[in-house]
Each structure stands twice: as C-alpha cells, then as structure tokens.
C-alpha cells in the first residue's frame, strides 16, 4: 500500500514537472492572428474612387531571419521559415452613400504555404487553400485635405487546420477586425501625403480546442509623393507613380490562452515594428496597376523577425452607368 502511494506521488510529481517544463518551453511562444502585415501602405486611409471594381492578384512573401525572446534576444538564428500567400481578390466601391461616405466591399480567396501559426520552427506546408478574407462593410470619405476610411473585416476559417499539425494552411479560428484610417494631404494637388490605419483584431477559439489567440492591434501607413507622367503633347497624364516610405507596427493587446492540463498558459505579449519602401505604377489607358512593397522588421519581441515583400497586380473596371 505504501509503495503504491509513493508511486502515485512520484507520478504526480512527474506530471507537475512536465507541466512546468511545458510552460517554460512555451514562455516565448505567441499565437499569430489573421492580419497580414504589409497589406496596407501609402494612402492606407484612402478608399478607391466610387463606381470602380478592382480585380487584383496579391503575392505576399515573408522570410524570417531570427526568432527573438521576451527580452529581445535572439532565441533561434536563421530559423529558415518562409511564408507565401497568393490568390484572387475583388474590391468594389459604389456611389451609394452612408453617413456621407461611399459604401464598398472586398473579398479575397487565397492559397498559402507555411501558414505561420506561432513561434514554431517545425513547419512543413505545401501550397493549399487558406482562410478567406471578406470586408462586408467599407466606408470612405473624401475631403479637401484628408480622406477617411472605416471598415469591418472577417476571416473565415476555410483553410485546413488541426491542432499541433505542421501542414496547416489556415489558423482554425473565426476572426473579426475593425479598422479606421486617414490620409492627410499637404498640398492642394494632393501629391504629398501621409497615411495611417489602425486595425483591431478579435479572435475566437481554435477549431476543436480551447486555445484562443489574444486580441491584436496593428498600425500601417506611410509618407509618399505622387508623380504624374505626361503624354508626348504634355496635355494630360498617361500614368501615375506613387512612391514613398512605409511602416507597420503590431502589438498583442490581450494574452493568449493555451490550456496545458489544469493550467491555462498566457505568457508574455509580443510586438514587432518594420520600415520599408513602396512604389505603385498606374497606366491610365489600360487601367492596370502594379505595386511593390518591401519592409524590414527592425524590432521584435517574442516572435520571428524578418522581411516582408508584397507584390500586387490589378485591373480597374468602371461600374458607372452610362
């Protein structure tokens, strides 16, 4: 009897030790949200013109060069983690007014490889259908020296997800996000501008688990200049170039919740900051655009640090009634 009691105590002690080791191992881990940083930059607070339908193909690439811990020190050097997302999207802005603003909507159906869920260096994902991004409500205001935008986004968990798997293409959770932004113009021609957009993401529990990602606050924008390239007769512009410096910031606002036996681990929050450049080219006759963003992360706590590339090809259709 005494032997069984001692064995039981040793088992409990071993379980407690394993739990403590698990918490210690996870101390620097953080769960990621659905907001893809780098998707916004110059004129982030400006809605597209009314009566336009934009069909676009994004190409997002993120490469991590290091993993930093809660002290900002390098925990893993050269983790060899890359993430790629592409797909097809459509964005529409109408002439319908709500509170003086134009109503718009957006949808993006995408595929992804190596969908980074957290600070996990054991990722082996092939290209697969990922979570669906929908903006059912976007409102845009255009003033003389400033534009304003408000939007509500949802991320539908349409990508493959299983807790602990290394080939997930989605995050396995329903996400709500609210964004507000503005673009300020420093001259009457609106060729010199600064923009910022703030987005707040609220995450649900992951599929078939009680794991919950904390709320996330993101800021994106940039300082830029618009250039008009005139035709041979110099009577009208044939193309428009928009170029400048951009940034993003992201902060975990509330703690993650990861059940480990009887313990709900929360851990330290993470954040990241990045600076970069953007250039966009619009050919007016063909109504086609190409945009490129590059950002290098200059500060990171409890997360990967690396570089972001964002390439977007788009075509603009007019929906104005003749």
C-alpha positions in Angstrom: 0.0 0.0 0.0 2.8 2.4 1.0 4.6 1.5 -2.3 1.5 2.4 -4.4 1.1 5.7 -2.5 4.8 6.6 -3.2 4.4 5.6 -6.9 1.3 7.8 -7.1 3.1 10.7 -5.6 6.1 10.2 -7.9 3.6 10.2 -10.9 2.0 13.4 -9.8 5.5 15.0 -9.3 6.5 13.9 -12.8 3.3 15.3 -14.3 3.8 18.6 -12.5 7.4 18.7 -13.7 6.4 18.1 -17.3 3.7 20.8 -17.0 6.3 23.3 -15.7 8.7 22.3 -18.4 5.9 22.8 -21.0 5.2 26.2 -19.6 8.9 27.1 -19.6 9.2 25.9 -23.2 6.2 27.9 -24.3 7.3 31.0 -22.3 8.4 32.7 -25.6 5.7 31.3 -27.8 3.0 33.5 -29.2 0.0 32.8 -31.5 -0.5 34.8 -34.7 -3.6 36.4 -35.9 -5.1 36.6 -39.4 -4.0 40.2 -40.2 -1.2 40.1 -42.8 1.2 43.0 -42.2 2.3 44.9 -45.3 -1.1 44.7 -47.0 -1.5 48.4 -46.4 1.0 51.3 -47.0 0.8 54.6 -48.9 -2.6 56.2 -48.8 -3.9 53.5 -46.5 -6.7 55.8 -45.3 -8.0 56.4 -48.8 -10.8 54.4 -50.4 -10.8 53.8 -54.2 -12.9 56.1 -56.3 -16.6 55.5 -56.5 -18.1 53.3 -59.2 -15.0 51.1 -59.5 -14.5 47.4 -59.5 -10.9 46.3 -58.9 -9.8 42.7 -59.6 -6.4 42.0 -58.1 -3.8 39.3 -57.5 -1.6 39.7 -54.5 1.7 38.0 -53.8 2.9 38.0 -50.2 6.2 36.6 -49.1 7.6 36.7 -45.5 11.1 35.3 -44.6 12.2 35.0 -41.0 15.9 35.6 -40.3 15.7 35.1 -36.5 13.4 34.4 -33.5 13.5 36.8 -30.6 12.5 36.0 -27.0 10.8 38.1 -24.4 14.0 40.1 -23.7 14.5 40.8 -27.4 17.5 38.5 -27.5 18.0 36.0 -30.4 16.5 32.6 -29.4 16.9 31.0 -32.8 19.2 32.3 -35.5 18.3 31.6 -39.2 15.2 29.5 -38.5 14.6 29.1 -42.3 10.9 29.9 -42.1 9.2 31.3 -45.1 5.5 32.1 -45.8 3.9 32.7 -49.1 0.3 33.8 -49.9 -1.4 34.5 -53.2 -4.9 34.3 -54.7 -7.5 36.4 -56.4 -9.5 39.2 -54.9 -12.1 41.8 -55.9 -12.8 45.2 -54.4 -15.9 47.3 -55.2 -16.8 50.9 -54.3 -20.3 52.1 -55.1 -21.9 55.6 -55.3 -24.3 54.6 -52.5 -23.9 56.8 -49.5 -24.0 56.0 -45.8 -23.4 58.9 -43.5 -21.9 60.8 -46.4 -19.4 58.0 -47.2 -19.2 55.7 -50.2 -20.0 52.1 -49.5 -17.6 49.4 -50.6 -16.8 45.7 -50.1 -13.9 43.4 -50.7 -13.2 39.6 -50.9 -10.0 37.6 -51.2 -9.7 33.9 -51.8 -6.2 32.8 -51.3 -3.8 29.9 -51.1 -0.8 29.8 -48.7 2.2 27.7 -47.9 3.8 27.5 -44.4 1.0 29.4 -42.7 2.8 30.6 -39.5 0.6 29.9 -36.5 3.1 30.8 -33.8 6.7 30.8 -32.9 7.1 27.4 -34.4 10.2 26.3 -36.3 8.7 22.9 -37.3 6.7 23.9 -40.3 6.3 21.9 -43.5 3.4 23.2 -45.5 2.7 22.9 -49.2 0.5 25.4 -51.1 -3.1 25.0 -50.1 -6.4 26.9 -49.7 -6.2 29.2 -46.7 -8.6 31.3 -44.7 -11.0 33.6 -46.6 -10.8 37.4 -46.2 -14.0 39.4 -46.5 -14.8 43.0 -46.0 -18.6 43.3 -46.0 -18.5 47.0 -44.9 -16.1 49.7 -46.0 -17.0 53.4 -45.8 -14.8 56.1 -47.4 -15.0 59.9 -47.0 -13.1 62.3 -49.3 -12.4 65.8 -48.0 -10.3 68.7 -49.4 -7.1 67.9 -47.4 -7.9 64.5 -45.9 -9.5 61.1 -46.7 -11.0 58.8 -44.1 -12.0 55.2 -44.1 -13.7 52.7 -41.8 -14.1 49.0 -42.4 -15.1 45.8 -40.8 -13.3 42.6 -41.8 -13.9 38.9 -41.1 -11.5 36.0 -41.7 -13.4 32.7 -42.3 -11.5 29.5 -41.2 -11.7 27.8 -44.6 -8.1 26.6 -44.5 -7.0 23.2 -43.3 -6.4 23.2 -39.5 -5.6 20.6 -36.9 -4.1 21.5 -33.6 -0.4 20.5 -33.5 -0.2 19.7 -37.2 2.8 21.1 -39.2 1.0 21.3 -42.5 -1.9 23.7 -41.6 -2.9 26.1 -44.3 -5.3 28.1 -42.0 -5.4 29.3 -38.4 -8.6 27.4 -37.5 -10.4 30.3 -35.9 -13.0 32.9 -36.8 -11.6 36.4 -36.7 -13.3 39.8 -36.5 -11.4 43.0 -37.2 -12.3 46.7 -37.2 -10.2 49.4 -39.0 -10.1 53.1 -39.1 -7.6 55.2 -41.2 -6.8 58.6 -42.7 -4.7 60.0 -45.4 -3.6 63.6 -44.9 -2.6 65.8 -47.9 -0.1 68.5 -47.5 -0.8 70.4 -50.8 -3.9 71.3 -52.9 -2.9 68.9 -55.7 -2.8 66.0 -53.1 0.6 64.9 -54.3 2.3 64.9 -50.9 0.6 62.7 -48.3 0.9 60.8 -45.1 -1.4 57.9 -44.1 -2.0 55.7 -41.1 -4.5 52.9 -40.5 -5.3 51.2 -37.1 -6.8 47.7 -37.1 -8.1 45.8 -34.0 -8.5 42.0 -34.4 -10.6 39.9 -32.1 -10.0 36.2 -32.3 -12.2 33.2 -31.5 -11.2 29.8 -30.2 -9.3 27.5 -32.5 -11.1 24.5 -34.1 -11.8 21.6 -31.6 -9.8 23.3 -28.9 -10.0 25.8 -26.1 -6.9 27.6 -27.5 -7.5 31.3 -28.0 -5.3 33.9 -29.6 -5.2 37.3 -27.9 -6.5 40.4 -29.5 -4.1 42.2 -31.8 -3.6 45.9 -32.7 -1.9 46.8 -35.9 -0.8 50.1 -37.5 0.2 50.5 -41.1 0.8 53.5 -43.4 3.4 55.7 -45.0 4.7 59.0 -46.3 4.7 59.4 -50.0 4.7 61.5 -53.2 2.6 61.2 -56.3 4.1 61.9 -59.7 2.1 62.4 -62.9 3.8 61.3 -66.2 2.5 63.4 -69.1 1.9 62.3 -72.7 4.1 63.4 -75.6 2.0 66.5 -76.1 2.2 67.2 -72.3 -1.5 67.9 -72.2 -2.6 65.0 -70.0 -1.1 62.3 -67.7 -0.6 58.9 -69.2 0.5 57.2 -66.0 0.8 57.9 -62.3 3.6 56.8 -59.9 3.1 56.8 -56.2 6.3 56.2 -54.1 7.5 56.7 -50.5 8.4 55.2 -47.2 6.1 52.9 -45.3 5.9 51.2 -41.9 4.0 48.7 -39.8 3.6 48.1 -36.1 1.8 45.2 -34.3 1.1 44.6 -30.6 -0.6 41.7 -28.8 -3.1 43.5 -26.6 -4.6 40.7 -24.6 -2.9 37.4 -23.6 -3.1 34.2 -25.5 -5.0 31.3 -23.7 -3.4 27.9 -24.1 -4.7 25.1 -21.8 -2.0 22.8 -20.6 -3.7 20.2 -18.3 -5.3 22.2 -15.4 -3.2 25.3 -16.3 -4.2 28.0 -18.8 -0.9 29.4 -20.1 -0.9 33.1 -21.1 2.7 34.1 -21.4 4.3 37.4 -22.4 2.8 39.5 -25.2 4.6 40.1 -28.5 5.2 43.0 -30.8 7.0 43.9 -34.0 8.0 47.0 -35.9 9.1 47.4 -39.6 10.2 50.1 -42.0 10.4 50.0 -45.8 9.5 51.4 -49.2 6.7 51.2 -51.7 6.2 52.1 -55.3 3.0 51.9 -57.3 2.5 52.4 -61.1 -0.9 53.1 -62.7 -1.2 53.0 -66.5 -4.3 55.1 -67.2 -5.1 53.9 -70.7 -5.1 50.2 -69.8 -6.4 50.9 -66.3 -3.8 48.4 -64.9 -1.7 48.8 -61.8 1.4 47.2 -60.3 2.5 47.8 -56.7 5.5 46.6 -54.7 6.2 46.9 -51.0 9.3 45.8 -49.0 9.6 46.1 -45.3 12.4 45.0 -43.0 11.5 44.3 -39.3 13.7 46.5 -37.1 12.3 45.3 -33.7 10.6 42.2 -32.4 9.7 40.7 -29.0 8.5 37.1 -28.6 8.2 36.5 -32.3 10.0 36.0 -35.6 11.9 38.9 -37.2 12.5 39.1 -40.9 11.4 40.8 -44.2 8.1 41.3 -45.9 7.6 41.5 -49.7 4.2 42.4 -51.2 3.5 42.5 -55.0 0.0 43.3 -56.3 -1.3 43.3 -59.8 -4.7 44.8 -60.5 -7.1 45.9 -63.2 -9.7 48.6 -62.7 -13.2 48.4 -64.2 -15.8 51.2 -64.2 -19.2 50.4 -62.9 -20.7 53.8 -63.6 -24.0 53.6 -65.5 -23.8 55.2 -69.0 
